[in-house]
Structure formats: structure tokens, C-alpha cells
Amino acid sequence: MKDKVANITRWVLYVLLILSVIPGVLFYFGVLSTDAFLNWGKLMLILGVLVLILAPVYTIISNPKNLMKMLLSIVLLVIILGVSYGFATNQLSALKLETYHITAETSKLVVMGLIATYITFGLSIITILYSGVMKLFK
């Protein structure tokens, strides 16, 4: 059953990918209006978000054992974001903030995103190195 759902999902996503190329080409050649192209993009965004929400829900229903792993991942993400927010500061002057038309909080959130990216990149490198070393000993 699980493989059947995965195959159906894969083919639906392939069809959506192909259907996304057509409006792109039509827009490029001036046949499709900007509004129609943007509406297609909004529809694709909504479908993508639905897949992002429904896929974990389906996984939890079909395999409840993975719920703890998913919850642990969410907790780790919240911790990383919390630590990143704690280290983030607004490093722009009032003149720069006005020039860029952003607030100090927006600047702090951008720095938080950068720090979170650095942390996850570092953790990824550590995990890759760890798994490589562990493979040598097995």
C-alpha cells in the first residue's frame, strides 16, 4: 500500500511539473498574461504546501512509530531557531534601515535565518563526518 501511494504521488508531481512548464513557455513567448502566470504560481504554491502538510500526516497515520522521530526533529528545529534568535542582533544603522525600508525586527529575523542556516550546515557536516567515521569501524 505504501509503495502504491508513493508511486501515485510521484506521478501526480511529475504531471504538475510538466503542467508548470507549459505556462512558463507561454509566458516567455508573451501568449500568457502576467496575472495568469502569477495565479498559476499561486496555485502551485498552494498545492506544494498541501503536499508538505499532508505527507507527514499520512506518514504518521500509516506508521505511528515515526511520530517520535518527527517530534524530535520539530523540537530540534525549534531549539535551533530559538538559539539563533537569541544570538541575532540588528546590525544596521537607522539610516540603512530607512534606506532598505525594513524595521529593526526584520533585520534581526534575517540575521536569525542566517545563523540558523549556519548552525544546520555545521550540524550537517558533523553528521556526515560522524557517519563516515562510523562506517570505517563497522
PyRosetta script that sets phi, psi and omega in degrees:
from pyrosetta import init, pose_from_sequence

init()
pose = pose_from_sequence("MKDKVANITRWVLYVLLILSVIPGVLFYFGVLSTDAFLNWGKLMLILGVLVLILAPVYTIISNPKNLMKMLLSIVLLVIILGVSYGFATNQLSALKLETYHITAETSKLVVMGLIATYITFGLSIITILYSGVMKLFK")
pose.set_psi(1, -41.0)
pose.set_omega(1, -177.2)
pose.set_phi(2, -65.0)
pose.set_psi(2, -42.3)
pose.set_omega(2, 179.2)
pose.set_phi(3, -66.4)
pose.set_psi(3, -35.4)
pose.set_omega(3, 179.7)
pose.set_phi(4, -64.2)
pose.set_psi(4, -44.4)
pose.set_omega(4, 178.8)
pose.set_phi(5, -65.6)
pose.set_psi(5, -39.7)
pose.set_omega(5, 178.6)
pose.set_phi(6, -63.9)
pose.set_psi(6, -40.9)
pose.set_omega(6, 178.5)
pose.set_phi(7, -65.6)
pose.set_psi(7, -43.1)
pose.set_omega(7, 178.4)
pose.set_phi(8, -62.2)
pose.set_psi(8, -45.2)
pose.set_omega(8, 179.3)
pose.set_phi(9, -61.6)
pose.set_psi(9, -43.7)
pose.set_omega(9, 179.9)
pose.set_phi(10, -59.8)
pose.set_psi(10, -45.7)
pose.set_omega(10, -178.2)
pose.set_phi(11, -69.5)
pose.set_psi(11, -35.9)
pose.set_omega(11, 176.0)
pose.set_phi(12, -62.7)
pose.set_psi(12, -42.3)
pose.set_omega(12, 178.8)
pose.set_phi(13, -67.0)
pose.set_psi(13, -36.2)
pose.set_omega(13, 175.1)
pose.set_phi(14, -62.5)
pose.set_psi(14, -44.0)
pose.set_omega(14, 179.1)
pose.set_phi(15, -62.2)
pose.set_psi(15, -43.5)
pose.set_omega(15, 178.2)
pose.set_phi(16, -63.4)
pose.set_psi(16, -36.7)
pose.set_omega(16, 177.1)
pose.set_phi(17, -63.2)
pose.set_psi(17, -45.5)
pose.set_omega(17, 179.5)
pose.set_phi(18, -65.0)
pose.set_psi(18, -41.7)
pose.set_omega(18, 179.1)
pose.set_phi(19, -67.1)
pose.set_psi(19, -20.9)
pose.set_omega(19, 177.5)
pose.set_phi(20, -80.8)
pose.set_psi(20, -26.4)
pose.set_omega(20, 179.2)
pose.set_phi(21, -70.2)
pose.set_psi(21, -37.8)
pose.set_omega(21, -176.8)
pose.set_phi(22, -60.4)
pose.set_psi(22, -52.1)
pose.set_omega(22, 177.3)
pose.set_phi(23, -62.1)
pose.set_psi(23, -32.9)
pose.set_omega(23, 177.9)
pose.set_phi(24, -62.3)
pose.set_psi(24, -44.6)
pose.set_omega(24, 179.1)
pose.set_phi(25, -67.4)
pose.set_psi(25, -43.4)
pose.set_omega(25, 179.4)
pose.set_phi(26, -62.4)
pose.set_psi(26, -39.3)
pose.set_omega(26, 177.8)
pose.set_phi(27, -66.9)
pose.set_psi(27, -40.7)
pose.set_omega(27, -179.2)
pose.set_phi(28, -61.4)
pose.set_psi(28, -38.3)
pose.set_omega(28, -179.4)
pose.set_phi(29, -88.9)
pose.set_psi(29, 4.4)
pose.set_omega(29, 174.8)
pose.set_phi(30, 82.1)
pose.set_psi(30, 10.3)
pose.set_omega(30, -180.0)
pose.set_phi(31, -80.7)
pose.set_psi(31, -34.7)
pose.set_omega(31, -176.9)
pose.set_phi(32, -102.1)
pose.set_psi(32, 136.1)
pose.set_omega(32, -179.3)
pose.set_phi(33, -73.9)
pose.set_psi(33, 162.0)
pose.set_omega(33, 179.7)
pose.set_phi(34, -62.6)
pose.set_psi(34, -42.4)
pose.set_omega(34, -179.6)
pose.set_phi(35, -61.8)
pose.set_psi(35, -43.4)
pose.set_omega(35, 179.4)
pose.set_phi(36, -65.0)
pose.set_psi(36, -39.3)
pose.set_omega(36, 179.2)
pose.set_phi(37, -65.8)
pose.set_psi(37, -41.9)
pose.set_omega(37, 177.7)
pose.set_phi(38, -66.9)
pose.set_psi(38, -37.2)
pose.set_omega(38, 176.8)
pose.set_phi(39, -64.2)
pose.set_psi(39, -38.3)
pose.set_omega(39, 176.0)
pose.set_phi(40, -63.0)
pose.set_psi(40, -41.8)
pose.set_omega(40, 177.3)
pose.set_phi(41, -61.8)
pose.set_psi(41, -40.3)
pose.set_omega(41, 177.7)
pose.set_phi(42, -63.8)
pose.set_psi(42, -42.0)
pose.set_omega(42, 177.9)
pose.set_phi(43, -61.9)
pose.set_psi(43, -43.2)
pose.set_omega(43, 179.0)
pose.set_phi(44, -65.3)
pose.set_psi(44, -36.8)
pose.set_omega(44, 176.6)
pose.set_phi(45, -63.3)
pose.set_psi(45, -44.4)
pose.set_omega(45, 178.9)
pose.set_phi(46, -62.2)
pose.set_psi(46, -43.8)
pose.set_omega(46, 178.5)
pose.set_phi(47, -64.1)
pose.set_psi(47, -39.7)
pose.set_omega(47, 177.6)
pose.set_phi(48, -63.2)
pose.set_psi(48, -42.1)
pose.set_omega(48, 178.5)
pose.set_phi(49, -66.1)
pose.set_psi(49, -38.9)
pose.set_omega(49, 177.4)
pose.set_phi(50, -61.6)
pose.set_psi(50, -42.4)
pose.set_omega(50, 178.2)
pose.set_phi(51, -63.9)
pose.set_psi(51, -41.5)
pose.set_omega(51, 179.3)
pose.set_phi(52, -63.3)
pose.set_psi(52, -31.4)
pose.set_omega(52, -179.6)
pose.set_phi(53, -84.7)
pose.set_psi(53, -43.5)
pose.set_omega(53, -173.8)
pose.set_phi(54, -76.4)
pose.set_psi(54, -30.1)
pose.set_omega(54, -178.8)
pose.set_phi(55, -62.3)
pose.set_psi(55, -48.3)
pose.set_omega(55, 177.2)
pose.set_phi(56, -65.5)
pose.set_psi(56, -35.0)
pose.set_omega(56, 178.5)
pose.set_phi(57, -63.3)
pose.set_psi(57, -44.3)
pose.set_omega(57, 177.7)
pose.set_phi(58, -62.6)
pose.set_psi(58, -41.1)
pose.set_omega(58, 179.7)
pose.set_phi(59, -62.9)
pose.set_psi(59, -41.0)
pose.set_omega(59, 179.1)
pose.set_phi(60, -64.7)
pose.set_psi(60, -41.4)
pose.set_omega(60, -179.0)
pose.set_phi(61, -67.9)
pose.set_psi(61, -42.4)
pose.set_omega(61, -176.5)
pose.set_phi(62, -79.0)
pose.set_psi(62, -26.7)
pose.set_omega(62, -179.1)
pose.set_phi(63, -143.5)
pose.set_psi(63, 84.2)
pose.set_omega(63, -176.2)
pose.set_phi(64, -65.0)
pose.set_psi(64, -15.4)
pose.set_omega(64, 179.4)
pose.set_phi(65, -65.2)
pose.set_psi(65, -29.1)
pose.set_omega(65, -178.5)
pose.set_phi(66, -78.3)
pose.set_psi(66, -4.3)
pose.set_omega(66, -179.0)
pose.set_phi(67, -60.9)
pose.set_psi(67, -41.3)
pose.set_omega(67, -179.2)
pose.set_phi(68, -65.0)
pose.set_psi(68, -39.3)
pose.set_omega(68, 178.1)
pose.set_phi(69, -63.8)
pose.set_psi(69, -41.5)
pose.set_omega(69, -179.8)
pose.set_phi(70, -67.4)
pose.set_psi(70, -42.2)
pose.set_omega(70, 178.2)
pose.set_phi(71, -64.2)
pose.set_psi(71, -38.2)
pose.set_omega(71, 176.6)
pose.set_phi(72, -63.5)
pose.set_psi(72, -40.5)
pose.set_omega(72, 177.1)
pose.set_phi(73, -63.2)
pose.set_psi(73, -41.9)
pose.set_omega(73, 178.9)
pose.set_phi(74, -65.2)
pose.set_psi(74, -42.5)
pose.set_omega(74, 178.1)
pose.set_phi(75, -62.7)
pose.set_psi(75, -42.3)
pose.set_omega(75, 178.2)
pose.set_phi(76, -62.7)
pose.set_psi(76, -40.7)
pose.set_omega(76, 177.7)
pose.set_phi(77, -62.9)
pose.set_psi(77, -43.7)
pose.set_omega(77, 178.9)
pose.set_phi(78, -63.5)
pose.set_psi(78, -39.9)
pose.set_omega(78, 177.9)
pose.set_phi(79, -63.8)
pose.set_psi(79, -45.0)
pose.set_omega(79, 179.0)
pose.set_phi(80, -61.4)
pose.set_psi(80, -43.7)
pose.set_omega(80, 179.3)
pose.set_phi(81, -66.6)
pose.set_psi(81, -37.4)
pose.set_omega(81, 177.9)
pose.set_phi(82, -65.3)
pose.set_psi(82, -44.8)
pose.set_omega(82, 178.0)
pose.set_phi(83, -64.1)
pose.set_psi(83, -41.5)
pose.set_omega(83, 179.3)
pose.set_phi(84, -62.6)
pose.set_psi(84, -42.3)
pose.set_omega(84, 178.6)
pose.set_phi(85, -65.7)
pose.set_psi(85, -36.5)
pose.set_omega(85, 178.7)
pose.set_phi(86, -65.1)
pose.set_psi(86, -36.2)
pose.set_omega(86, 179.6)
pose.set_phi(87, -83.8)
pose.set_psi(87, -18.3)
pose.set_omega(87, -175.1)
pose.set_phi(88, -72.4)
pose.set_psi(88, 140.2)
pose.set_omega(88, 175.2)
pose.set_phi(89, -137.0)
pose.set_psi(89, 159.1)
pose.set_omega(89, 173.3)
pose.set_phi(90, -84.6)
pose.set_psi(90, 113.8)
pose.set_omega(90, -177.2)
pose.set_phi(91, -104.0)
pose.set_psi(91, 9.3)
pose.set_omega(91, -179.2)
pose.set_phi(92, -100.1)
pose.set_psi(92, 145.1)
pose.set_omega(92, 176.8)
pose.set_phi(93, -75.5)
pose.set_psi(93, 168.2)
pose.set_omega(93, 179.2)
pose.set_phi(94, -61.7)
pose.set_psi(94, -35.6)
pose.set_omega(94, 179.1)
pose.set_phi(95, -65.9)
pose.set_psi(95, -42.6)
pose.set_omega(95, 178.1)
pose.set_phi(96, -65.6)
pose.set_psi(96, -40.8)
pose.set_omega(96, 178.7)
pose.set_phi(97, -60.8)
pose.set_psi(97, -42.0)
pose.set_omega(97, 179.2)
pose.set_phi(98, -68.8)
pose.set_psi(98, -38.0)
pose.set_omega(98, 179.1)
pose.set_phi(99, -63.5)
pose.set_psi(99, -42.3)
pose.set_omega(99, -178.7)
pose.set_phi(100, -85.0)
pose.set_psi(100, -4.4)
pose.set_omega(100, -179.1)
pose.set_phi(101, 57.6)
pose.set_psi(101, 46.0)
pose.set_omega(101, 176.5)
pose.set_phi(102, -129.6)
pose.set_psi(102, 166.3)
pose.set_omega(102, 177.6)
pose.set_phi(103, -99.9)
pose.set_psi(103, 170.1)
pose.set_omega(103, 177.8)
pose.set_phi(104, -63.9)
pose.set_psi(104, -36.1)
pose.set_omega(104, 179.2)
pose.set_phi(105, -66.6)
pose.set_psi(105, -39.2)
pose.set_omega(105, 177.0)
pose.set_phi(106, -62.5)
pose.set_psi(106, -42.5)
pose.set_omega(106, 177.7)
pose.set_phi(107, -61.3)
pose.set_psi(107, -40.9)
pose.set_omega(107, 179.0)
pose.set_phi(108, -65.6)
pose.set_psi(108, -38.1)
pose.set_omega(108, 178.7)
pose.set_phi(109, -67.7)
pose.set_psi(109, -35.2)
pose.set_omega(109, 176.4)
pose.set_phi(110, -64.4)
pose.set_psi(110, -44.4)
pose.set_omega(110, 177.9)
pose.set_phi(111, -63.8)
pose.set_psi(111, -38.7)
pose.set_omega(111, 177.1)
pose.set_phi(112, -59.4)
pose.set_psi(112, -43.7)
pose.set_omega(112, 178.8)
pose.set_phi(113, -62.6)
pose.set_psi(113, -39.3)
pose.set_omega(113, 177.7)
pose.set_phi(114, -65.0)
pose.set_psi(114, -45.6)
pose.set_omega(114, -179.9)
pose.set_phi(115, -63.2)
pose.set_psi(115, -41.7)
pose.set_omega(115, 178.4)
pose.set_phi(116, -62.1)
pose.set_psi(116, -38.2)
pose.set_omega(116, 177.4)
pose.set_phi(117, -64.2)
pose.set_psi(117, -43.4)
pose.set_omega(117, 178.7)
pose.set_phi(118, -62.7)
pose.set_psi(118, -41.5)
pose.set_omega(118, -179.4)
pose.set_phi(119, -64.5)
pose.set_psi(119, -47.6)
pose.set_omega(119, -178.7)
pose.set_phi(120, -66.7)
pose.set_psi(120, -34.4)
pose.set_omega(120, 176.2)
pose.set_phi(121, -64.2)
pose.set_psi(121, -44.7)
pose.set_omega(121, 178.3)
pose.set_phi(122, -62.3)
pose.set_psi(122, -43.4)
pose.set_omega(122, 178.3)
pose.set_phi(123, -64.3)
pose.set_psi(123, -35.6)
pose.set_omega(123, 177.6)
pose.set_phi(124, -64.7)
pose.set_psi(124, -44.1)
pose.set_omega(124, 179.1)
pose.set_phi(125, -63.0)
pose.set_psi(125, -44.4)
pose.set_omega(125, 179.0)
pose.set_phi(126, -61.0)
pose.set_psi(126, -42.6)
pose.set_omega(126, 179.8)
pose.set_phi(127, -64.5)
pose.set_psi(127, -41.8)
pose.set_omega(127, 178.8)
pose.set_phi(128, -63.3)
pose.set_psi(128, -45.8)
pose.set_omega(128, 178.8)
pose.set_phi(129, -63.1)
pose.set_psi(129, -43.1)
pose.set_omega(129, -179.8)
pose.set_phi(130, -61.3)
pose.set_psi(130, -46.3)
pose.set_omega(130, -178.5)
pose.set_phi(131, -67.2)
pose.set_psi(131, -34.2)
pose.set_omega(131, 176.7)
pose.set_phi(132, -65.4)
pose.set_psi(132, -42.1)
pose.set_omega(132, 178.9)
pose.set_phi(133, -67.3)
pose.set_psi(133, -40.2)
pose.set_omega(133, -179.6)
pose.set_phi(134, -66.3)
pose.set_psi(134, -33.0)
pose.set_omega(134, 177.6)
pose.set_phi(135, -65.0)
pose.set_psi(135, -33.8)
pose.set_omega(135, -179.7)
pose.set_phi(136, -65.4)
pose.set_psi(136, -32.9)
pose.set_omega(136, -176.9)
pose.set_phi(137, -88.4)
pose.set_psi(137, -6.1)
pose.set_omega(137, -180.0)
pose.set_phi(138, -92.8)
pose.dump_pdb("model.pdb")
